[in-house]
Amino acid sequence: MADIPDSLIALERSAEVERAKLAGLTGSEYDAQRRRWRTAYDAVCAAIADRSSRTGEDRGALERSVQEAVRHTHEDPAVE
């Protein structure tokens, strides 16, 4: 597997930050934050799919590598 581009790492980190903000929310606040998280997550997925199609890398393996790179270098933002 080639090096993971910084742009994919940044997108995944952004999605993780938005996911972490879901903690403790309910009702309309939860729904609004979930939409923000989903938008960020969809951007990650699109970027991974694009890179995979351009480079021939296995999409699933690339996605796992990106997630591991982010989650193993930083603590989970959802955990305090």
Protein Blocks (a to p, Z undefined) as FASTA:
>chain_A
ZZddfklmmmmmmmmmmmmmmgopacjllmmmmmmmmmmmmmmmmmmmmmmmmnopafkl
mmmmmmmmmmmmpccfkbZZ
